[in-house]
Amino acid sequence: MSELDVIVIGAGAAGLAAARRLATARLSVRVLEARNRLGGRAWTWRDGAGLPIELGCGWLHSADENEWCIVAATLGFALDRTPPTWRTQWSDIGFPASDQDDYRAASARFYDRLDAAGEAEIDQPGDRFLEPGCRWNALINATSTYINGVELDQLSARDFWRYRDTGVNWRVVEGYGTLIAATGAGLDVALDCPAQAIDHRGRLVTIKTPRGELRARAVIVTVPTNVLAAGVPRFVPELPAKIAAAEALPLGLADKVYLRFDGAEAFPADSHLYGAVDRVRTGTTICGRWDGRWSKATSAVGSPATSRRRGSRPSRASPSTSSPRSSAATSASACIRSPPPPGRAIRTRRAPIPTPGRARLMPGSCSPPRSTSACSSRARRVQSRTSRPPTAPIAAASSLPSR
């Protein structure tokens, strides 16, 4: 059995980036990936016309600081710097301009209170900071489901506060998943080869796979945190502290649905629409136009609809600083007329709150969140603030790039 310098588990963004750097340093590296493709939860699928469809993440958040922008430039990928339309409602349909202004003001007040609560000694769920009787509470809550993959009663105010974001959001023209996969070119990658167990008792680490055992001086684990929390791969001996840390960093749940339709001339590029503005169970849609001939609509449906479809509903959280429970979250992506294989909706599309973030859910919930957004005042303050470290340190990184 040959001995490698490093084995990287997971061919997502984190795994491929680590493997590339190690290979550049002339170390012997092999990447093990359970899927049959590169990119992890970044997955660009192309329809019959060649249109890149992001089944997973689609936005480079904090793009002015995001290292993937440098990678994109190095590999010759084009970046679309067009500002997102999350704060708009196309033609004010069902949402008059005066109501939009009122909603944004209420939303900003809410996120100011939520952000301030992040510095408190005791953590609290996000819904504690809604204004009693505010007409926009349902829409603010719906926005959380698109961004966090969970309703506000499951959102940790403390982890919401910790996220750093510059408010700059770009896209990869050729597809985010295409960019991530391209970093794996030339690397030693074994697809359809999940790591079943990691035995770290000896001088060398032994990785057990369906194809046999591998040995290396070191192993880098980049599988999603909810997979780690479920005990995959298995560590020998066990690493309870790291598994507990993974449980404290769960993933969100949201569905992305792509629609292809005629009448593209009616829609400006990246037109944004809400399905409804008076309820939590609604969707957010971005309509895009290509070549002036046809349009694509991307709709994100947050945790209320998906959790009910799965026959469960998040329980209300109580203030606590303990680690939340995690559950595996898989959603469906669809492209009308040309349906792709099912894939994970890595992150939700952004609803019209200006800046993104990352948060975790409160203890007792069933649908863990992935990212969140903040008010514009928080975006200004965060420029001069360094985020505090996570409550529980974790050595095994998640392979998820920005949404």
N, C-alpha and C positions, 0 to 999 in steps of 0.2 A: 504494500500500500504506500503510494507516494505521499510525501509530506508537503503541504502548502504553507505559505506564510500566513495567509488570511483567507477565511471563508466568509463571504457576505451572504446573509440570508434575506432575500427579498430584492426583486429587480424593479423597485419603484424609484422615486426621485432620490431618496436618501441613500438607498443601496447602490444605485448606479453611480451617483456622484462620489461616494466613498470608494467604490471599486476603481473608478477612473483615476482618482488621485493616487491610490496605492499602486496601481499599475504603472502610472507615470514615474513613480519612485522606484520602479524596477523590482517590485515585490511580486511574488507569485500569488495570484488572486483568482478565486473561482466564485461565481455568483450562483446561488441556488434559488430558483423561483418555482413556486407551486403552480402558477398559472402557465398557460401556453403562449405567453407573449411578454414583452417588456413593457415597462411603464407603470405597473402597479395600478393604483386607483386613478392615474392619469391615462385616459384612453380616448384617442381620436379615431373615430370610424368615418369612412367616406362612403357616401351614397353613390348611386349609379352615375350621377353628374360630376362626381369628384368633390362635392362640398364636404369640408371637414366638419364632422359632428362630434362635439365634446360629450362623450358619455359620462365623463367624470369631471374633474376640475377644469375651469376655463379661464380663470382670471389670475394674473400676476399681481397680487396685492403688495402694497408698499413697493411699487415697481422701481422707484428711485433708489431703493436700498436692496432690492431682491437680486440675489446672486444669479438666479436663472435668467435674468435679462442679459448679464454678461455672457453666460453660456450661449444664449440664443445668438448674440452678436458674433461670438467666436465661431459658431457652427453655420453662420450665414442665414439664420432665420429672421424673418421680418416681424416687427412689433407694431401692433395697432395701438396708437396712443390716444385714440378718440375717447373722451370722457364718457363714463357710463351714463345711462339715462334713467337710473334708478329713482331719481327725484321727480320724474315727470309723469304725466298721465296724458296719453296721446289725445289731442283734440278735446281735452277735459271731459271725456265721455264718462257720464255718471259721477263726476267728481269735479265740480266747479272750482275755478281758481281760488275763490275766497275760502272754500272748504279745504283746499290743499294747503293754503297758508295757515289756516287754523290747525290743521292736523300736524304740520311740520313744527309749529310752535309748541303744541302739546307733546309731541314726540321729543323735541329738544329738552323740554323741562323734565320729562321722564328720564331721559338718558343722563341728564345732569345729576339727578337724584341718585340714579343707579350707580353712576361713576363715583360719586362722593361716598356712597356706602361701601365701596370696595376697600377703603382704608379703615373701616371699622374693625374692632377686635373680633366681633362675632359675624360670621357669614350669614347671609339672608337670601331667600329666593327673590327673583326679579319682580314678581307681581306685587311685592310689598310696596313698590314705589310708583304704582299707577295712581292717578288722581281719582278719588272716589266719584263715581257718576260721570266721568269724562266720556263724551260721545265717541272718542277715538280710541278708547281702550282696546276694543276688539281688533282694530286694524294694527295697533302697536303690537298686540299679542300675535296677530297673524304674521307680521314682519319677523318676529322672533322665530316662528316656526320655519320660515324660509332660510333664515340665516344661522340659527342655532340647531335646527332640527328638533326643537322641543319648545313647548309653551313656557311662558315666563315663570310659572310656578315651579319649574324644574331648573331654572337658570341660576347659577352661582354668581352673585354680585361680586364676590372677591376675585374669581378667575376672570370675569368680564373686565374688571379694572386692570388686570395685569397685562393685558395684551397691548403690544406696541403697534401702531399703524400710522403711516404718514398720509393716508388718504389718496395715494396715487395708485390707479388701477389700469393696467394695460392687458392686452391679449396677444397671443401668438397667432399670426395670420395662418400659418400652416397647421396649427393645432397644438395645444399644450401637450397632449399625449404624444404627438409626433416628436416634439422637442425632447421630452423625457426619454423616449425610446431610442432616439438618435444618440444619446450619450452612451448607450450600451454597445455601439458598433465597435467590433474588434476585441471586445472583452470575452473572457472565458465564462460563458453563461450556460447553465443547465436548466432548461425549461421542463415543465411537468415533473418537477423534482422537489417535492416538499421536504423540509427538514422535520423529521418526526421526533428526534430527541437530541439533546446536546449534553454530552457527558464531559464534564470539565474537572474530573477528579485527578487526572494524571498530568504529566508534563505537557502533553499535547491534548487539544480538544478534539473529541471524536463526535462527528455528526452522523447520525443514522438516517438514511433515506431509503425509499423503496428500491433504489438501485444499488444499495450497499452502503458501506461506511467510508467516510472521508476523515482525514486528520489534518489539523493545522495548528500553528502556533497560537492563533487567535481567531475569534469569530466575532463578527459584527452583525447584530440582529436588528433588522429594520422592518419587521412585519407590523401590521396595524396593532394598535394598543388593545383593541377589543379581542383580537386573536390571541395575543399574549395572555390577556386576562382569562381567556377560556382554556389556557393550559397548552397552547400550541405555539411553538414546539415545547416538548417536555424537557425540563432541566434536571440533570442528575449530577450532584444533589440539587434539591429544589432551591429556588431563590424567592422566598416568600415576600421579602421587602420590595423586590423589583416588580413582582407580579401585583402587589398591592398598589405600587406606583402606577402601573399600567391601568389598573382599575380606576384610578383617579383621573385618567385622561381618556375618557370614552369618546366614541364617534357619534356623529349626528345621523339623523335619518330623514331623507327627503326624496321625493320622486321628481325626475326630470322627464318631460314628455315633449318630443319634437313633432311638429306638424308642418307638412309641406302643402302649400296651397297656391292657387292662382290669384291674380289681382294685385301683383306686387306694386304696381304704380300707385296704389292707394296708401302705401305705408312708407314714410321716410325711414331711412336706415336706423335700426335699433330703437324703434318706437316701443315705449313701455306702457303696459296696461295692467290694472288690477281687475280681477274677476268681480269683486265686490269690495266695498269699503266699510261695511257695517257688520262684519262677522269674522270670526277666527277661521272658519273653514272656507277659505277662498284661495285663489292662486295668483301668482304674479307672472306676467308674460312679457317677453321681449321679442318683438317682430323684426326680422332683418331681411334686407333685400339683396339679391345677387343678380348682377348682369341686367337688371331691369326687367327680367322675365318671370321670376317667381320668388316667392318669399318663404321664409322659415320662421316659425314661432316656437320659442322655447318657453315652456311653462314649468314653474316650480311649485310643487304642492308640499307644504310642510307637514310636521308631525301629527296634527290633529287628524287629517284624513288617513295618513298611513298607519297611525297607531290603531285607529278604529278598524281599518281594513284587516289588520292583523289580530283583531279580537282583543285588544288590550288598550288601556288608557293609562297615561302616567299618573301616579298617585301624587297628591299634594305633598310638597316637602315642608319640613320644619327646619328652623334655623339650626345649623350644625356645622362643625368643622371637620367631621369625619369624611372618609373617602366614599364616593358614591359607588353604586354597583354598576356593572357594565353589561351590555347585551350586544350580541352581534347584530348589525343592522345592514340589510341588503335591500336595495330598491331597484325598481325596474326602469329602464330607459327604452323609449320607443321612437321610431321614425316612421311616420305614416307614408305608405306607398313602397318604401324600401326598408322594412324592419331589420335592424341589426341584431346581433346576438344580445341577450340580456347582459347588463353590466351594472356596476355600482354607481349611484349618483353620489359623487364624492362630497360635493358641497352644493348648497342651494344657490340659486341665483339671488342676487342682492335686491331686496326691496328698497324703496326710496329713503333710506337713511344714509347720510353721506359717507361714513367711514366704517370699515370692517374691524372685526376683532376675533378673538377666540375665547371660548368659555367652556365650562364643564357643567354638567347638571348636578342638581342637589341630590342628596341621598334619598333613596326610595323610589326613584323614577325608573321607567322602563325603556325610554327612548333617549339615548345620550346625545348631547349636542356636539357640534364641531366648531362652529365659528359664530361670532356675534357682531353687532355693529354698535357704534357709539354716536353721540351727538357731535356737532361740529365744534363746540367749545372744547370737548375732550380731544378732538383731533388736533386742535391748536396746542393744548397743554402737553400732549404726549410728545411733541417734538423735542421738548427740553427735559423729558423724564425718561429714565431708564427703568424698564419693567423689573419688578421684583422676581426672584427665582420661584419656581413652583414649590408648593408645600411639600411634596414628596419627590425626591430626586429619582430619576430613572435613567438607566444606562442604555436601554434598548429604545432606539429612536423610532418614531413613526415615519412611514415612507410617503406621507401625504404632502404634496406641495400646496401652494395657495390655491384657493378654489377656482 
